[in-house]
Amino acid sequence: MKILFITQEDPIYVGEFWDEFSDNIEKLSKKINITGMVSLEPLGKSSKIDLFKRVYGLYGFYGSFKIGLKYLKNILSKKGLKYYADKMNINYITTNDIHSKDFIKFASEQDLLISVAASKIFKKSLINAPKYGIINIHSGPLPYYKGMMPVFWQMRDGKKEIGITIHSINEKIDSGNIFIQKFYNISNIKKLDEAIRITKRQGARLMIEFINNFEKYYNNSIPMSEKGTYFSFPKREDAKVFKERGLKLI
């Protein structure tokens, strides 16, 4: 089975997923052929200024400073996506034009595309290109907690478990069929930063389980309910409620 990953060069949290996945790649079935890792530009349509405004609005001066230090630390470690691609001995592909004719042709040669925090919304032409389409991993119990920063919103709502969902992709955001959904206890975790890192690593393990048992999960998928909740990037007032629960951002 030929699988192509699409992800983004995010030096804060996405590396946690790839660190865990690459450490356990030997657990993948011999029938699995990962043909490459496509690295998209981070932020999607957002500019760096827009991102800074959102981060500053949520974390404030001190928290933004700590996020900046983590960013620099990860950059200096040189453990970017190419590092993990080389570690797994797979092709490393950089592009931001995943809807070009050439890329769609390349995608049509794959059995499955897997999105890991990809910074693009996929168009129908790309979704239909691989044999089994595109699947995505989301750190929320879909159809609830769609959108951005799902771990934050679950913690803000007092949830003691974080849901992780692997689902098919269609032209709607965080929609499609659910293949697998599991919950992980975070009752002893008080920091958002720690919870995100843990869920990224748990997500990598869940992804390996999904890939190794693809036919079982693919043939027993559940259509996602139209009901649910969608959240945008949290703001300062949301952080206030978060902290009132005795939680910390970083």
PLY file of the C-alpha trace (Angstrom):
ply
format ascii 1.0
element vertex 250
property float x
property float y
property float z
element edge 249
property int vertex1
property int vertex2
end_header
0.00 0.00 0.00
1.50 3.33 -1.10
1.01 6.16 1.39
2.00 9.81 1.01
1.99 12.16 4.01
1.17 15.87 3.73
2.21 18.02 6.66
3.70 21.43 7.45
6.97 22.78 8.79
5.72 23.76 12.23
8.66 23.72 14.68
6.53 23.97 17.82
4.27 20.92 18.00
4.13 18.93 14.75
7.64 17.64 15.43
6.27 15.76 18.44
4.13 13.66 16.10
6.99 12.92 13.73
9.43 12.19 16.53
7.09 9.53 17.90
6.12 8.20 14.48
9.71 7.90 13.26
10.77 6.16 16.48
8.11 3.50 15.88
8.18 3.19 12.10
9.54 -0.36 12.37
6.13 -1.33 13.78
4.51 -0.65 10.41
3.52 -3.67 8.35
5.97 -4.68 5.60
3.08 -4.18 3.16
3.18 -0.43 3.81
5.26 1.74 1.49
5.53 5.37 2.61
6.40 7.09 -0.65
7.20 10.47 0.84
6.54 13.41 3.13
5.21 16.59 1.54
6.19 19.71 3.46
3.86 22.68 3.05
4.63 26.21 4.15
3.34 26.85 7.67
0.44 29.17 8.48
-1.64 28.44 5.40
-3.22 31.73 4.31
-2.17 33.52 7.50
0.81 35.86 7.49
3.46 35.80 10.22
2.07 39.08 11.52
-1.44 37.61 11.76
-0.04 34.57 13.57
1.90 36.74 16.02
-1.25 38.76 16.77
-3.21 35.57 17.49
-0.47 34.08 19.64
0.06 37.33 21.55
-3.68 37.73 22.02
-3.86 34.30 23.64
-0.57 33.98 25.51
0.22 37.60 26.36
3.78 38.99 26.54
5.35 36.41 28.85
3.69 33.41 27.23
4.56 34.64 23.73
8.17 35.06 24.84
8.28 31.45 26.05
6.70 30.25 22.79
9.38 32.19 20.93
12.12 30.50 22.95
10.64 27.08 22.16
10.55 28.03 18.50
14.22 29.02 18.50
15.22 25.91 20.44
13.50 23.66 17.92
15.00 25.55 14.98
18.51 25.26 16.43
18.02 21.53 17.05
17.68 21.13 13.25
14.98 18.52 13.76
12.74 19.76 10.99
10.68 17.64 8.62
13.66 16.79 6.44
15.41 15.37 9.49
12.48 13.02 10.12
12.13 12.13 6.44
15.80 11.17 6.33
15.43 9.25 9.58
12.60 7.21 8.05
14.43 6.94 4.71
11.53 8.42 2.74
11.37 11.14 0.08
11.16 14.72 1.31
9.10 16.96 -0.98
8.65 20.71 -0.58
5.80 22.40 -2.41
2.91 24.71 -1.74
1.13 23.93 -5.01
-0.61 20.68 -4.17
-3.44 21.38 -6.61
-1.24 21.63 -9.68
-1.72 19.09 -12.48
1.68 17.54 -11.78
1.00 17.04 -8.09
-2.49 15.64 -8.66
-0.98 13.17 -11.13
1.56 12.20 -8.48
-1.24 11.85 -5.91
-3.19 9.60 -8.29
-0.28 7.16 -8.15
-0.76 6.75 -4.39
-3.24 4.56 -2.56
-3.75 7.00 0.29
-2.81 10.54 1.33
-2.58 11.33 5.03
-2.80 14.88 6.37
-0.94 15.70 9.57
-1.62 19.34 10.46
-1.53 20.26 6.76
-1.86 24.00 6.24
-4.05 23.77 3.12
-7.72 23.04 2.48
-7.85 20.23 -0.05
-9.84 20.62 -3.25
-12.04 17.91 -4.74
-9.57 17.15 -7.54
-6.88 16.22 -5.02
-9.24 14.40 -2.66
-10.38 12.14 -5.50
-6.88 11.47 -6.86
-5.61 8.67 -4.56
-7.34 5.29 -4.57
-8.65 5.69 -1.01
-8.75 9.48 -0.88
-7.27 11.59 1.91
-7.53 11.01 5.65
-6.77 13.40 8.48
-5.91 13.20 12.17
-7.59 15.69 14.51
-7.00 16.17 18.25
-10.69 16.38 19.05
-13.66 13.99 19.30
-15.30 14.88 16.00
-17.89 16.05 15.14
-17.32 18.07 18.31
-14.38 20.43 18.70
-13.89 21.02 15.00
-11.56 23.83 13.99
-8.49 25.28 15.66
-6.75 24.43 18.95
-9.11 21.56 19.88
-7.00 20.55 22.89
-7.37 24.05 24.38
-11.14 24.03 24.04
-11.53 20.57 25.54
-9.43 21.56 28.56
-11.29 24.86 28.89
-14.55 22.92 29.02
-13.22 20.80 31.87
-12.83 17.59 29.89
-10.73 14.93 31.66
-10.06 13.08 28.43
-8.86 14.33 25.06
-10.37 12.71 21.98
-8.31 11.98 18.87
-10.07 11.22 15.60
-8.83 9.80 12.31
-11.35 10.53 9.56
-11.76 10.85 5.82
-11.55 14.26 4.20
-14.15 15.86 1.99
-14.58 19.46 0.91
-15.89 20.52 4.33
-13.59 21.25 7.29
-13.18 18.39 9.81
-15.87 16.31 8.17
-16.12 12.95 6.37
-16.34 9.46 7.86
-14.82 8.50 11.19
-12.42 5.54 11.02
-11.12 5.49 14.57
-11.57 7.64 17.66
-9.89 7.18 21.02
-9.79 9.11 24.28
-6.76 9.77 26.47
-6.80 10.71 30.15
-5.36 14.15 30.90
-6.85 14.62 34.39
-3.37 15.11 35.89
-2.21 17.58 33.24
-2.54 21.28 34.03
-0.59 22.83 31.14
-1.91 23.21 27.60
1.64 22.90 26.23
2.09 19.49 27.87
-1.35 18.26 26.80
-0.72 19.18 23.15
2.65 17.42 23.14
1.16 14.28 24.65
-1.75 14.19 22.21
0.61 14.63 19.23
2.57 11.57 20.37
-0.56 9.57 21.12
-1.81 10.57 17.67
1.32 9.14 16.07
0.77 5.81 17.83
-2.88 5.82 16.82
-1.88 6.51 13.22
0.40 3.48 13.18
-2.44 1.35 14.53
-4.76 2.73 11.86
-2.34 2.14 8.98
-1.56 -1.42 10.09
-5.26 -2.22 10.27
-6.38 -0.04 7.39
-8.86 -2.42 5.76
-10.66 -3.09 9.04
-11.08 0.59 9.85
-11.77 1.67 6.27
-14.53 -0.90 5.80
-16.18 -0.09 9.12
-16.18 3.70 9.04
-18.99 5.72 10.58
-20.54 8.74 8.81
-19.93 11.88 10.83
-23.01 13.52 12.28
-23.99 16.92 10.93
-24.28 18.05 14.53
-21.18 19.24 16.33
-19.22 22.30 17.37
-16.65 24.48 15.62
-14.05 26.64 17.32
-11.74 29.35 16.01
-8.39 30.38 17.50
-8.90 31.25 21.21
-8.65 34.84 22.41
-7.56 36.54 25.64
-11.01 36.20 27.20
-10.97 32.47 26.48
-7.57 32.20 28.15
-9.04 33.90 31.22
-11.70 31.19 31.56
-8.99 28.58 30.96
-6.87 29.93 33.81
-9.85 30.23 36.12
-10.02 26.42 35.98
-6.55 26.29 37.53
-4.92 25.56 34.18
-1.84 27.10 32.55
-1.12 27.76 28.90
2.61 27.14 28.98
0 1
1 2
2 3
3 4
4 5
5 6
6 7
7 8
8 9
9 10
10 11
11 12
12 13
13 14
14 15
15 16
16 17
17 18
18 19
19 20
20 21
21 22
22 23
23 24
24 25
25 26
26 27
27 28
28 29
29 30
30 31
31 32
32 33
33 34
34 35
35 36
36 37
37 38
38 39
39 40
40 41
41 42
42 43
43 44
44 45
45 46
46 47
47 48
48 49
49 50
50 51
51 52
52 53
53 54
54 55
55 56
56 57
57 58
58 59
59 60
60 61
61 62
62 63
63 64
64 65
65 66
66 67
67 68
68 69
69 70
70 71
71 72
72 73
73 74
74 75
75 76
76 77
77 78
78 79
79 80
80 81
81 82
82 83
83 84
84 85
85 86
86 87
87 88
88 89
89 90
90 91
91 92
92 93
93 94
94 95
95 96
96 97
97 98
98 99
99 100
100 101
101 102
102 103
103 104
104 105
105 106
106 107
107 108
108 109
109 110
110 111
111 112
112 113
113 114
114 115
115 116
116 117
117 118
118 119
119 120
120 121
121 122
122 123
123 124
124 125
125 126
126 127
127 128
128 129
129 130
130 131
131 132
132 133
133 134
134 135
135 136
136 137
137 138
138 139
139 140
140 141
141 142
142 143
143 144
144 145
145 146
146 147
147 148
148 149
149 150
150 151
151 152
152 153
153 154
154 155
155 156
156 157
157 158
158 159
159 160
160 161
161 162
162 163
163 164
164 165
165 166
166 167
167 168
168 169
169 170
170 171
171 172
172 173
173 174
174 175
175 176
176 177
177 178
178 179
179 180
180 181
181 182
182 183
183 184
184 185
185 186
186 187
187 188
188 189
189 190
190 191
191 192
192 193
193 194
194 195
195 196
196 197
197 198
198 199
199 200
200 201
201 202
202 203
203 204
204 205
205 206
206 207
207 208
208 209
209 210
210 211
211 212
212 213
213 214
214 215
215 216
216 217
217 218
218 219
219 220
220 221
221 222
222 223
223 224
224 225
225 226
226 227
227 228
228 229
229 230
230 231
231 232
232 233
233 234
234 235
235 236
236 237
237 238
238 239
239 240
240 241
241 242
242 243
243 244
244 245
245 246
246 247
247 248
248 249
